[in-house]
Amino acid sequence: MSVLRAVRMLLSLRCEESTRIMSDDYEREISGIERWAVRLHFISCRACRRFRRQIAFLQQAARTHLQFSTILPAERRDRIARRINGD
Ligand SMILES: [Zn+2]
């Protein structure tokens, strides 16, 4: 990522990009610039702070449900748990 693009991302991240990066964080290693851009965006955006709490809640709920679920075979539960945990 170019320096100019990094600075622009840090200073003008929009909600669509912010939520995409937060979602991506569960599926891939996001860059330091992306992480800081989202943190700066949080200062002025209540909606994205709320979105972050909601996806964290959903991830925890999925993790807890999976832990106690007996519907799925253990192998599938383990595979899904690894996916949720980003292993
Ligand atoms: Zn936002």
PDB file of the backbone (N, CA, C, O) and the ligand in Angstrom, with CONECT records:
HET     ZN  A 101       1
ATOM      1  N   MET A   1       0.851  -1.183   0.000  1.00  0.00           N
ATOM      2  CA  MET A   1       0.000   0.000   0.000  1.00  0.00           C
ATOM      3  C   MET A   1       0.889   1.236   0.000  1.00  0.00           C
ATOM      4  O   MET A   1       1.836   1.337   0.781  1.00  0.00           O
ATOM      5  N   SER A   2       0.569   2.180  -0.893  1.00  0.00           N
ATOM      6  CA  SER A   2       1.366   3.397  -0.956  1.00  0.00           C
ATOM      7  C   SER A   2       1.134   4.254   0.279  1.00  0.00           C
ATOM      8  O   SER A   2       0.114   4.120   0.955  1.00  0.00           O
ATOM      9  N   VAL A   3       2.085   5.136   0.569  1.00  0.00           N
ATOM     10  CA  VAL A   3       1.967   6.014   1.726  1.00  0.00           C
ATOM     11  C   VAL A   3       0.744   6.922   1.575  1.00  0.00           C
ATOM     12  O   VAL A   3      -0.001   7.139   2.531  1.00  0.00           O
ATOM     13  N   LEU A   4       0.548   7.450   0.362  1.00  0.00           N
ATOM     14  CA  LEU A   4      -0.598   8.332   0.122  1.00  0.00           C
ATOM     15  C   LEU A   4      -1.920   7.612   0.393  1.00  0.00           C
ATOM     16  O   LEU A   4      -2.818   8.157   1.035  1.00  0.00           O
ATOM     17  N   ARG A   5      -2.021   6.389  -0.104  1.00  0.00           N
ATOM     18  CA  ARG A   5      -3.249   5.617   0.108  1.00  0.00           C
ATOM     19  C   ARG A   5      -3.435   5.311   1.592  1.00  0.00           C
ATOM     20  O   ARG A   5      -4.554   5.356   2.103  1.00  0.00           O
ATOM     21  N   ALA A   6      -2.346   5.002   2.276  1.00  0.00           N
ATOM     22  CA  ALA A   6      -2.432   4.722   3.713  1.00  0.00           C
ATOM     23  C   ALA A   6      -2.913   5.938   4.484  1.00  0.00           C
ATOM     24  O   ALA A   6      -3.770   5.820   5.360  1.00  0.00           O
ATOM     25  N   VAL A   7      -2.364   7.117   4.163  1.00  0.00           N
ATOM     26  CA  VAL A   7      -2.775   8.349   4.849  1.00  0.00           C
ATOM     27  C   VAL A   7      -4.238   8.649   4.555  1.00  0.00           C
ATOM     28  O   VAL A   7      -4.996   9.029   5.448  1.00  0.00           O
ATOM     29  N   ARG A   8      -4.630   8.473   3.284  1.00  0.00           N
ATOM     30  CA  ARG A   8      -6.029   8.719   2.934  1.00  0.00           C
ATOM     31  C   ARG A   8      -6.953   7.782   3.707  1.00  0.00           C
ATOM     32  O   ARG A   8      -7.999   8.199   4.204  1.00  0.00           O
ATOM     33  N   MET A   9      -6.552   6.494   3.807  1.00  0.00           N
ATOM     34  CA  MET A   9      -7.377   5.540   4.550  1.00  0.00           C
ATOM     35  C   MET A   9      -7.484   5.941   6.022  1.00  0.00           C
ATOM     36  O   MET A   9      -8.557   5.858   6.619  1.00  0.00           O
ATOM     37  N   LEU A  10      -6.369   6.374   6.595  1.00  0.00           N
ATOM     38  CA  LEU A  10      -6.368   6.763   8.001  1.00  0.00           C
ATOM     39  C   LEU A  10      -7.278   7.957   8.269  1.00  0.00           C
ATOM     40  O   LEU A  10      -7.924   8.037   9.314  1.00  0.00           O
ATOM     41  N   LEU A  11      -7.321   8.885   7.313  1.00  0.00           N
ATOM     42  CA  LEU A  11      -8.041  10.137   7.547  1.00  0.00           C
ATOM     43  C   LEU A  11      -9.473  10.155   7.040  1.00  0.00           C
ATOM     44  O   LEU A  11     -10.267  10.992   7.468  1.00  0.00           O
ATOM     45  N   SER A  12      -9.815   9.251   6.139  1.00  0.00           N
ATOM     46  CA  SER A  12     -11.146   9.381   5.541  1.00  0.00           C
ATOM     47  C   SER A  12     -11.863   8.042   5.370  1.00  0.00           C
ATOM     48  O   SER A  12     -12.590   7.842   4.397  1.00  0.00           O
ATOM     49  N   LEU A  13     -11.661   7.146   6.298  1.00  0.00           N
ATOM     50  CA  LEU A  13     -12.339   5.856   6.206  1.00  0.00           C
ATOM     51  C   LEU A  13     -13.845   6.048   6.346  1.00  0.00           C
ATOM     52  O   LEU A  13     -14.303   6.766   7.234  1.00  0.00           O
ATOM     53  N   ARG A  14     -14.603   5.414   5.481  1.00  0.00           N
ATOM     54  CA  ARG A  14     -16.065   5.494   5.552  1.00  0.00           C
ATOM     55  C   ARG A  14     -16.612   4.257   6.256  1.00  0.00           C
ATOM     56  O   ARG A  14     -15.908   3.264   6.440  1.00  0.00           O
ATOM     57  N   CYS A  15     -17.872   4.338   6.642  1.00  0.00           N
ATOM     58  CA  CYS A  15     -18.502   3.246   7.390  1.00  0.00           C
ATOM     59  C   CYS A  15     -18.467   1.926   6.592  1.00  0.00           C
ATOM     60  O   CYS A  15     -18.226   0.865   7.167  1.00  0.00           O
ATOM     61  N   GLU A  16     -18.704   1.989   5.289  1.00  0.00           N
ATOM     62  CA  GLU A  16     -18.705   0.763   4.486  1.00  0.00           C
ATOM     63  C   GLU A  16     -17.351   0.071   4.563  1.00  0.00           C
ATOM     64  O   GLU A  16     -17.273  -1.150   4.699  1.00  0.00           O
ATOM     65  N   GLU A  17     -16.281   0.866   4.473  1.00  0.00           N
ATOM     66  CA  GLU A  17     -14.937   0.292   4.546  1.00  0.00           C
ATOM     67  C   GLU A  17     -14.628  -0.194   5.962  1.00  0.00           C
ATOM     68  O   GLU A  17     -14.016  -1.246   6.149  1.00  0.00           O
ATOM     69  N   SER A  18     -15.054   0.573   6.941  1.00  0.00           N
ATOM     70  CA  SER A  18     -14.798   0.217   8.326  1.00  0.00           C
ATOM     71  C   SER A  18     -15.432  -1.131   8.678  1.00  0.00           C
ATOM     72  O   SER A  18     -14.786  -1.992   9.274  1.00  0.00           O
ATOM     73  N   THR A  19     -16.701  -1.303   8.303  1.00  0.00           N
ATOM     74  CA  THR A  19     -17.390  -2.559   8.621  1.00  0.00           C
ATOM     75  C   THR A  19     -16.803  -3.724   7.821  1.00  0.00           C
ATOM     76  O   THR A  19     -16.747  -4.853   8.308  1.00  0.00           O
ATOM     77  N   ARG A  20     -16.367  -3.444   6.595  1.00  0.00           N
ATOM     78  CA  ARG A  20     -15.752  -4.513   5.795  1.00  0.00           C
ATOM     79  C   ARG A  20     -14.451  -4.972   6.458  1.00  0.00           C
ATOM     80  O   ARG A  20     -14.190  -6.172   6.555  1.00  0.00           O
ATOM     81  N   ILE A  21     -13.646  -4.028   6.908  1.00  0.00           N
ATOM     82  CA  ILE A  21     -12.382  -4.381   7.557  1.00  0.00           C
ATOM     83  C   ILE A  21     -12.641  -5.164   8.842  1.00  0.00           C
ATOM     84  O   ILE A  21     -11.952  -6.144   9.126  1.00  0.00           O
ATOM     85  N   MET A  22     -13.646  -4.724   9.628  1.00  0.00           N
ATOM     86  CA  MET A  22     -13.952  -5.455  10.864  1.00  0.00           C
ATOM     87  C   MET A  22     -14.397  -6.882  10.558  1.00  0.00           C
ATOM     88  O   MET A  22     -14.016  -7.815  11.265  1.00  0.00           O
ATOM     89  N   SER A  23     -15.191  -7.056   9.521  1.00  0.00           N
ATOM     90  CA  SER A  23     -15.612  -8.405   9.132  1.00  0.00           C
ATOM     91  C   SER A  23     -14.426  -9.212   8.629  1.00  0.00           C
ATOM     92  O   SER A  23     -14.281 -10.389   8.960  1.00  0.00           O
ATOM     93  N   ASP A  24     -13.586  -8.582   7.836  1.00  0.00           N
ATOM     94  CA  ASP A  24     -12.407  -9.262   7.307  1.00  0.00           C
ATOM     95  C   ASP A  24     -11.483  -9.733   8.418  1.00  0.00           C
ATOM     96  O   ASP A  24     -10.785 -10.737   8.276  1.00  0.00           O
ATOM     97  N   ASP A  25     -11.484  -8.995   9.533  1.00  0.00           N
ATOM     98  CA  ASP A  25     -10.581  -9.322  10.635  1.00  0.00           C
ATOM     99  C   ASP A  25     -10.826 -10.726  11.167  1.00  0.00           C
ATOM    100  O   ASP A  25      -9.942 -11.321  11.784  1.00  0.00           O
ATOM    101  N   TYR A  26     -12.036 -11.264  10.929  1.00  0.00           N
ATOM    102  CA  TYR A  26     -12.343 -12.621  11.379  1.00  0.00           C
ATOM    103  C   TYR A  26     -11.907 -13.666  10.356  1.00  0.00           C
ATOM    104  O   TYR A  26     -11.919 -14.864  10.641  1.00  0.00           O
ATOM    105  N   GLU A  27     -11.520 -13.209   9.164  1.00  0.00           N
ATOM    106  CA  GLU A  27     -11.206 -14.162   8.096  1.00  0.00           C
ATOM    107  C   GLU A  27      -9.773 -14.067   7.599  1.00  0.00           C
ATOM    108  O   GLU A  27      -9.262 -15.006   6.987  1.00  0.00           O
ATOM    109  N   ARG A  28      -9.125 -12.945   7.858  1.00  0.00           N
ATOM    110  CA  ARG A  28      -7.751 -12.776   7.383  1.00  0.00           C
ATOM    111  C   ARG A  28      -7.010 -11.840   8.332  1.00  0.00           C
ATOM    112  O   ARG A  28      -7.621 -11.173   9.168  1.00  0.00           O
ATOM    113  N   GLU A  29      -5.708 -11.799   8.194  1.00  0.00           N
ATOM    114  CA  GLU A  29      -4.889 -10.878   8.984  1.00  0.00           C
ATOM    115  C   GLU A  29      -4.993  -9.501   8.347  1.00  0.00           C
ATOM    116  O   GLU A  29      -4.508  -9.289   7.236  1.00  0.00           O
ATOM    117  N   ILE A  30      -5.626  -8.562   9.052  1.00  0.00           N
ATOM    118  CA  ILE A  30      -5.725  -7.218   8.481  1.00  0.00           C
ATOM    119  C   ILE A  30      -4.422  -6.455   8.768  1.00  0.00           C
ATOM    120  O   ILE A  30      -3.692  -6.770   9.708  1.00  0.00           O
ATOM    121  N   SER A  31      -4.157  -5.457   7.940  1.00  0.00           N
ATOM    122  CA  SER A  31      -2.901  -4.714   8.076  1.00  0.00           C
ATOM    123  C   SER A  31      -2.969  -3.752   9.254  1.00  0.00           C
ATOM    124  O   SER A  31      -4.048  -3.451   9.763  1.00  0.00           O
ATOM    125  N   GLY A  32      -1.813  -3.279   9.676  1.00  0.00           N
ATOM    126  CA  GLY A  32      -1.746  -2.295  10.747  1.00  0.00           C
ATOM    127  C   GLY A  32      -2.435  -0.992  10.366  1.00  0.00           C
ATOM    128  O   GLY A  32      -3.071  -0.352  11.204  1.00  0.00           O
ATOM    129  N   ILE A  33      -2.308  -0.600   9.103  1.00  0.00           N
ATOM    130  CA  ILE A  33      -2.971   0.623   8.631  1.00  0.00           C
ATOM    131  C   ILE A  33      -4.486   0.464   8.728  1.00  0.00           C
ATOM    132  O   ILE A  33      -5.187   1.374   9.171  1.00  0.00           O
ATOM    133  N   GLU A  34      -4.985  -0.703   8.310  1.00  0.00           N
ATOM    134  CA  GLU A  34      -6.430  -0.932   8.396  1.00  0.00           C
ATOM    135  C   GLU A  34      -6.897  -0.879   9.847  1.00  0.00           C
ATOM    136  O   GLU A  34      -7.924  -0.274  10.155  1.00  0.00           O
ATOM    137  N   ARG A  35      -6.133  -1.517  10.735  1.00  0.00           N
ATOM    138  CA  ARG A  35      -6.510  -1.542  12.151  1.00  0.00           C
ATOM    139  C   ARG A  35      -6.550  -0.116  12.736  1.00  0.00           C
ATOM    140  O   ARG A  35      -7.476   0.239  13.465  1.00  0.00           O
ATOM    141  N   TRP A  36      -5.535   0.685  12.404  1.00  0.00           N
ATOM    142  CA  TRP A  36      -5.511   2.053  12.924  1.00  0.00           C
ATOM    143  C   TRP A  36      -6.583   2.925  12.285  1.00  0.00           C
ATOM    144  O   TRP A  36      -7.141   3.803  12.943  1.00  0.00           O
ATOM    145  N   ALA A  37      -6.878   2.690  11.002  1.00  0.00           N
ATOM    146  CA  ALA A  37      -7.930   3.465  10.330  1.00  0.00           C
ATOM    147  C   ALA A  37      -9.280   3.215  10.998  1.00  0.00           C
ATOM    148  O   ALA A  37     -10.060   4.144  11.209  1.00  0.00           O
ATOM    149  N   VAL A  38      -9.545   1.961  11.325  1.00  0.00           N
ATOM    150  CA  VAL A  38     -10.809   1.635  12.005  1.00  0.00           C
ATOM    151  C   VAL A  38     -10.830   2.262  13.391  1.00  0.00           C
ATOM    152  O   VAL A  38     -11.850   2.812  13.807  1.00  0.00           O
ATOM    153  N   ARG A  39      -9.711   2.185  14.113  1.00  0.00           N
ATOM    154  CA  ARG A  39      -9.670   2.796  15.454  1.00  0.00           C
ATOM    155  C   ARG A  39      -9.930   4.300  15.384  1.00  0.00           C
ATOM    156  O   ARG A  39     -10.674   4.835  16.206  1.00  0.00           O
ATOM    157  N   LEU A  40      -9.334   4.982  14.424  1.00  0.00           N
ATOM    158  CA  LEU A  40      -9.575   6.422  14.268  1.00  0.00           C
ATOM    159  C   LEU A  40     -11.027   6.691  13.895  1.00  0.00           C
ATOM    160  O   LEU A  40     -11.631   7.655  14.366  1.00  0.00           O
ATOM    161  N   HIS A  41     -11.582   5.830  13.045  1.00  0.00           N
ATOM    162  CA  HIS A  41     -12.978   5.991  12.634  1.00  0.00           C
ATOM    163  C   HIS A  41     -13.912   5.847  13.838  1.00  0.00           C
ATOM    164  O   HIS A  41     -14.922   6.544  13.926  1.00  0.00           O
ATOM    165  N   PHE A  42     -13.580   4.955  14.757  1.00  0.00           N
ATOM    166  CA  PHE A  42     -14.408   4.749  15.949  1.00  0.00           C
ATOM    167  C   PHE A  42     -14.583   6.035  16.762  1.00  0.00           C
ATOM    168  O   PHE A  42     -15.618   6.229  17.399  1.00  0.00           O
ATOM    169  N   ILE A  43     -13.588   6.899  16.741  1.00  0.00           N
ATOM    170  CA  ILE A  43     -13.659   8.133  17.542  1.00  0.00           C
ATOM    171  C   ILE A  43     -14.902   8.942  17.187  1.00  0.00           C
ATOM    172  O   ILE A  43     -15.531   9.554  18.050  1.00  0.00           O
ATOM    173  N   SER A  44     -15.240   8.932  15.905  1.00  0.00           N
ATOM    174  CA  SER A  44     -16.352   9.785  15.478  1.00  0.00           C
ATOM    175  C   SER A  44     -17.582   9.009  15.012  1.00  0.00           C
ATOM    176  O   SER A  44     -18.544   9.618  14.543  1.00  0.00           O
ATOM    177  N   CYS A  45     -17.576   7.690  15.127  1.00  0.00           N
ATOM    178  CA  CYS A  45     -18.704   6.938  14.564  1.00  0.00           C
ATOM    179  C   CYS A  45     -19.267   5.942  15.576  1.00  0.00           C
ATOM    180  O   CYS A  45     -18.686   4.886  15.830  1.00  0.00           O
ATOM    181  N   ARG A  46     -20.400   6.306  16.136  1.00  0.00           N
ATOM    182  CA  ARG A  46     -21.075   5.441  17.104  1.00  0.00           C
ATOM    183  C   ARG A  46     -21.596   4.167  16.430  1.00  0.00           C
ATOM    184  O   ARG A  46     -21.572   3.095  17.034  1.00  0.00           O
ATOM    185  N   ALA A  47     -22.065   4.278  15.184  1.00  0.00           N
ATOM    186  CA  ALA A  47     -22.640   3.125  14.487  1.00  0.00           C
ATOM    187  C   ALA A  47     -21.598   2.011  14.309  1.00  0.00           C
ATOM    188  O   ALA A  47     -21.908   0.833  14.487  1.00  0.00           O
ATOM    189  N   CYS A  48     -20.388   2.382  13.965  1.00  0.00           N
ATOM    190  CA  CYS A  48     -19.351   1.370  13.763  1.00  0.00           C
ATOM    191  C   CYS A  48     -18.891   0.778  15.094  1.00  0.00           C
ATOM    192  O   CYS A  48     -18.543  -0.401  15.161  1.00  0.00           O
ATOM    193  N   ARG A  49     -18.889   1.579  16.141  1.00  0.00           N
ATOM    194  CA  ARG A  49     -18.567   1.022  17.474  1.00  0.00           C
ATOM    195  C   ARG A  49     -19.629  -0.010  17.864  1.00  0.00           C
ATOM    196  O   ARG A  49     -19.318  -1.061  18.425  1.00  0.00           O
ATOM    197  N   ARG A  50     -20.886   0.313  17.556  1.00  0.00           N
ATOM    198  CA  ARG A  50     -21.981  -0.620  17.845  1.00  0.00           C
ATOM    199  C   ARG A  50     -21.821  -1.891  16.998  1.00  0.00           C
ATOM    200  O   ARG A  50     -22.004  -3.002  17.495  1.00  0.00           O
ATOM    201  N   PHE A  51     -21.480  -1.714  15.720  1.00  0.00           N
ATOM    202  CA  PHE A  51     -21.277  -2.865  14.835  1.00  0.00           C
ATOM    203  C   PHE A  51     -20.183  -3.780  15.395  1.00  0.00           C
ATOM    204  O   PHE A  51     -20.321  -5.003  15.382  1.00  0.00           O
ATOM    205  N   ARG A  52     -19.108  -3.181  15.882  1.00  0.00           N
ATOM    206  CA  ARG A  52     -18.004  -3.977  16.455  1.00  0.00           C
ATOM    207  C   ARG A  52     -18.498  -4.802  17.651  1.00  0.00           C
ATOM    208  O   ARG A  52     -18.168  -5.982  17.775  1.00  0.00           O
ATOM    209  N   ARG A  53     -19.284  -4.179  18.520  1.00  0.00           N
ATOM    210  CA  ARG A  53     -19.834  -4.923  19.679  1.00  0.00           C
ATOM    211  C   ARG A  53     -20.746  -6.049  19.208  1.00  0.00           C
ATOM    212  O   ARG A  53     -20.727  -7.138  19.780  1.00  0.00           O
ATOM    213  N   GLN A  54     -21.544  -5.799  18.172  1.00  0.00           N
ATOM    214  CA  GLN A  54     -22.485  -6.809  17.685  1.00  0.00           C
ATOM    215  C   GLN A  54     -21.757  -8.005  17.070  1.00  0.00           C
ATOM    216  O   GLN A  54     -22.127  -9.149  17.336  1.00  0.00           O
ATOM    217  N   ILE A  55     -20.740  -7.764  16.262  1.00  0.00           N
ATOM    218  CA  ILE A  55     -20.067  -8.911  15.663  1.00  0.00           C
ATOM    219  C   ILE A  55     -19.268  -9.678  16.716  1.00  0.00           C
ATOM    220  O   ILE A  55     -19.121 -10.896  16.614  1.00  0.00           O
ATOM    221  N   ALA A  56     -18.752  -8.975  17.726  1.00  0.00           N
ATOM    222  CA  ALA A  56     -18.062  -9.677  18.817  1.00  0.00           C
ATOM    223  C   ALA A  56     -19.059 -10.545  19.591  1.00  0.00           C
ATOM    224  O   ALA A  56     -18.741 -11.671  19.973  1.00  0.00           O
ATOM    225  N   PHE A  57     -20.270 -10.015  19.819  1.00  0.00           N
ATOM    226  CA  PHE A  57     -21.310 -10.780  20.505  1.00  0.00           C
ATOM    227  C   PHE A  57     -21.690 -12.009  19.686  1.00  0.00           C
ATOM    228  O   PHE A  57     -21.802 -13.112  20.222  1.00  0.00           O
ATOM    229  N   LEU A  58     -21.888 -11.812  18.379  1.00  0.00           N
ATOM    230  CA  LEU A  58     -22.274 -12.937  17.525  1.00  0.00           C
ATOM    231  C   LEU A  58     -21.190 -14.010  17.493  1.00  0.00           C
ATOM    232  O   LEU A  58     -21.491 -15.204  17.499  1.00  0.00           O
ATOM    233  N   GLN A  59     -19.930 -13.583  17.458  1.00  0.00           N
ATOM    234  CA  GLN A  59     -18.849 -14.559  17.449  1.00  0.00           C
ATOM    235  C   GLN A  59     -18.838 -15.346  18.758  1.00  0.00           C
ATOM    236  O   GLN A  59     -18.663 -16.564  18.756  1.00  0.00           O
ATOM    237  N   GLN A  60     -19.027 -14.642  19.878  1.00  0.00           N
ATOM    238  CA  GLN A  60     -19.053 -15.326  21.170  1.00  0.00           C
ATOM    239  C   GLN A  60     -20.259 -16.259  21.269  1.00  0.00           C
ATOM    240  O   GLN A  60     -20.143 -17.365  21.796  1.00  0.00           O
ATOM    241  N   ALA A  61     -21.419 -15.819  20.765  1.00  0.00           N
ATOM    242  CA  ALA A  61     -22.623 -16.656  20.797  1.00  0.00           C
ATOM    243  C   ALA A  61     -22.420 -17.911  19.948  1.00  0.00           C
ATOM    244  O   ALA A  61     -22.801 -19.010  20.353  1.00  0.00           O
ATOM    245  N   ALA A  62     -21.826 -17.742  18.783  1.00  0.00           N
ATOM    246  CA  ALA A  62     -21.574 -18.901  17.920  1.00  0.00           C
ATOM    247  C   ALA A  62     -20.607 -19.863  18.594  1.00  0.00           C
ATOM    248  O   ALA A  62     -20.784 -21.079  18.533  1.00  0.00           O
ATOM    249  N   ARG A  63     -19.589 -19.313  19.233  1.00  0.00           N
ATOM    250  CA  ARG A  63     -18.596 -20.135  19.921  1.00  0.00           C
ATOM    251  C   ARG A  63     -19.244 -20.923  21.072  1.00  0.00           C
ATOM    252  O   ARG A  63     -18.985 -22.114  21.244  1.00  0.00           O
ATOM    253  N   THR A  64     -20.082 -20.243  21.850  1.00  0.00           N
ATOM    254  CA  THR A  64     -20.747 -20.891  22.986  1.00  0.00           C
ATOM    255  C   THR A  64     -21.726 -21.942  22.508  1.00  0.00           C
ATOM    256  O   THR A  64     -21.767 -23.049  23.046  1.00  0.00           O
ATOM    257  N   HIS A  65     -22.518 -21.602  21.497  1.00  0.00           N
ATOM    258  CA  HIS A  65     -23.487 -22.565  20.978  1.00  0.00           C
ATOM    259  C   HIS A  65     -22.774 -23.802  20.460  1.00  0.00           C
ATOM    260  O   HIS A  65     -23.204 -24.930  20.701  1.00  0.00           O
ATOM    261  N   LEU A  66     -21.698 -23.579  19.758  1.00  0.00           N
ATOM    262  CA  LEU A  66     -20.955 -24.698  19.186  1.00  0.00           C
ATOM    263  C   LEU A  66     -20.381 -25.588  20.277  1.00  0.00           C
ATOM    264  O   LEU A  66     -20.332 -26.811  20.145  1.00  0.00           O
ATOM    265  N   GLN A  67     -19.953 -24.958  21.344  1.00  0.00           N
ATOM    266  CA  GLN A  67     -19.335 -25.703  22.443  1.00  0.00           C
ATOM    267  C   GLN A  67     -20.335 -26.680  23.065  1.00  0.00           C
ATOM    268  O   GLN A  67     -19.963 -27.786  23.457  1.00  0.00           O
ATOM    269  N   PHE A  68     -21.616 -26.268  23.154  1.00  0.00           N
ATOM    270  CA  PHE A  68     -22.609 -27.094  23.833  1.00  0.00           C
ATOM    271  C   PHE A  68     -23.522 -27.848  22.868  1.00  0.00           C
ATOM    272  O   PHE A  68     -24.385 -28.613  23.300  1.00  0.00           O
ATOM    273  N   SER A  69     -23.340 -27.641  21.597  1.00  0.00           N
ATOM    274  CA  SER A  69     -24.189 -28.299  20.623  1.00  0.00           C
ATOM    275  C   SER A  69     -23.849 -29.785  20.520  1.00  0.00           C
ATOM    276  O   SER A  69     -22.681 -30.170  20.458  1.00  0.00           O
ATOM    277  N   THR A  70     -24.899 -30.609  20.502  1.00  0.00           N
ATOM    278  CA  THR A  70     -24.686 -32.046  20.322  1.00  0.00           C
ATOM    279  C   THR A  70     -25.294 -32.512  19.014  1.00  0.00           C
ATOM    280  O   THR A  70     -25.275 -33.701  18.694  1.00  0.00           O
ATOM    281  N   ILE A  71     -25.838 -31.554  18.256  1.00  0.00           N
ATOM    282  CA  ILE A  71     -26.482 -31.911  16.996  1.00  0.00           C
ATOM    283  C   ILE A  71     -25.435 -32.327  15.969  1.00  0.00           C
ATOM    284  O   ILE A  71     -25.624 -33.297  15.235  1.00  0.00           O
ATOM    285  N   LEU A  72     -24.332 -31.587  15.922  1.00  0.00           N
ATOM    286  CA  LEU A  72     -23.301 -31.872  14.928  1.00  0.00           C
ATOM    287  C   LEU A  72     -22.294 -32.879  15.469  1.00  0.00           C
ATOM    288  O   LEU A  72     -22.011 -32.904  16.666  1.00  0.00           O
ATOM    289  N   PRO A  73     -21.763 -33.694  14.593  1.00  0.00           N
ATOM    290  CA  PRO A  73     -20.678 -34.588  15.010  1.00  0.00           C
ATOM    291  C   PRO A  73     -19.467 -33.768  15.471  1.00  0.00           C
ATOM    292  O   PRO A  73     -19.257 -32.647  15.007  1.00  0.00           O
ATOM    293  N   ALA A  74     -18.685 -34.327  16.375  1.00  0.00           N
ATOM    294  CA  ALA A  74     -17.539 -33.619  16.960  1.00  0.00           C
ATOM    295  C   ALA A  74     -16.581 -33.091  15.895  1.00  0.00           C
ATOM    296  O   ALA A  74     -16.045 -31.991  16.027  1.00  0.00           O
ATOM    297  N   GLU A  75     -16.371 -33.868  14.852  1.00  0.00           N
ATOM    298  CA  GLU A  75     -15.435 -33.442  13.795  1.00  0.00           C
ATOM    299  C   GLU A  75     -15.894 -32.139  13.143  1.00  0.00           C
ATOM    300  O   GLU A  75     -15.096 -31.232  12.905  1.00  0.00           O
ATOM    301  N   ARG A  76     -17.200 -32.064  12.860  1.00  0.00           N
ATOM    302  CA  ARG A  76     -17.717 -30.834  12.235  1.00  0.00           C
ATOM    303  C   ARG A  76     -17.667 -29.667  13.212  1.00  0.00           C
ATOM    304  O   ARG A  76     -17.330 -28.548  12.826  1.00  0.00           O
ATOM    305  N   ARG A  77     -18.000 -29.920  14.478  1.00  0.00           N
ATOM    306  CA  ARG A  77     -17.928 -28.849  15.483  1.00  0.00           C
ATOM    307  C   ARG A  77     -16.511 -28.295  15.556  1.00  0.00           C
ATOM    308  O   ARG A  77     -16.315 -27.080  15.601  1.00  0.00           O
ATOM    309  N   ASP A  78     -15.528 -29.184  15.566  1.00  0.00           N
ATOM    310  CA  ASP A  78     -14.134 -28.745  15.642  1.00  0.00           C
ATOM    311  C   ASP A  78     -13.749 -27.920  14.426  1.00  0.00           C
ATOM    312  O   ASP A  78     -13.054 -26.911  14.541  1.00  0.00           O
ATOM    313  N   ARG A  79     -14.205 -28.356  13.261  1.00  0.00           N
ATOM    314  CA  ARG A  79     -13.871 -27.630  12.031  1.00  0.00           C
ATOM    315  C   ARG A  79     -14.482 -26.224  12.052  1.00  0.00           C
ATOM    316  O   ARG A  79     -13.822 -25.246  11.698  1.00  0.00           O
ATOM    317  N   ILE A  80     -15.743 -26.138  12.467  1.00  0.00           N
ATOM    318  CA  ILE A  80     -16.402 -24.830  12.543  1.00  0.00           C
ATOM    319  C   ILE A  80     -15.739 -23.959  13.605  1.00  0.00           C
ATOM    320  O   ILE A  80     -15.544 -22.762  13.397  1.00  0.00           O
ATOM    321  N   ALA A  81     -15.392 -24.560  14.746  1.00  0.00           N
ATOM    322  CA  ALA A  81     -14.731 -23.798  15.820  1.00  0.00           C
ATOM    323  C   ALA A  81     -13.405 -23.229  15.331  1.00  0.00           C
ATOM    324  O   ALA A  81     -13.072 -22.082  15.629  1.00  0.00           O
ATOM    325  N   ARG A  82     -12.648 -24.025  14.581  1.00  0.00           N
ATOM    326  CA  ARG A  82     -11.369 -23.521  14.049  1.00  0.00           C
ATOM    327  C   ARG A  82     -11.613 -22.335  13.120  1.00  0.00           C
ATOM    328  O   ARG A  82     -10.845 -21.373  13.115  1.00  0.00           O
ATOM    329  N   ARG A  83     -12.695 -22.410  12.328  1.00  0.00           N
ATOM    330  CA  ARG A  83     -13.017 -21.325  11.409  1.00  0.00           C
ATOM    331  C   ARG A  83     -13.406 -20.047  12.178  1.00  0.00           C
ATOM    332  O   ARG A  83     -12.977 -18.947  11.832  1.00  0.00           O
ATOM    333  N   ILE A  84     -14.225 -20.219  13.223  1.00  0.00           N
ATOM    334  CA  ILE A  84     -14.652 -19.071  14.022  1.00  0.00           C
ATOM    335  C   ILE A  84     -13.462 -18.428  14.719  1.00  0.00           C
ATOM    336  O   ILE A  84     -13.356 -17.204  14.791  1.00  0.00           O
ATOM    337  N   ASN A  85     -12.571 -19.267  15.230  1.00  0.00           N
ATOM    338  CA  ASN A  85     -11.414 -18.764  15.975  1.00  0.00           C
ATOM    339  C   ASN A  85     -10.286 -18.290  15.078  1.00  0.00           C
ATOM    340  O   ASN A  85      -9.307 -17.719  15.558  1.00  0.00           O
ATOM    341  N   GLY A  86     -10.419 -18.524  13.766  1.00  0.00           N
ATOM    342  CA  GLY A  86      -9.405 -18.069  12.831  1.00  0.00           C
ATOM    343  C   GLY A  86      -8.136 -18.907  12.852  1.00  0.00           C
ATOM    344  O   GLY A  86      -7.061 -18.424  12.496  1.00  0.00           O
ATOM    345  N   ASP A  87      -8.260 -20.158  13.266  1.00  0.00           N
ATOM    346  CA  ASP A  87      -7.092 -21.075  13.282  1.00  0.00           C
ATOM    347  C   ASP A  87      -6.828 -21.641  11.901  1.00  0.00           C
ATOM    348  O   ASP A  87      -5.894 -22.423  11.723  1.00  0.00           O
TER     349      ASP A  87
HETATM  350 ZN    ZN A 101     -18.740   4.300  10.744  1.00  0.00          ZN2+
END
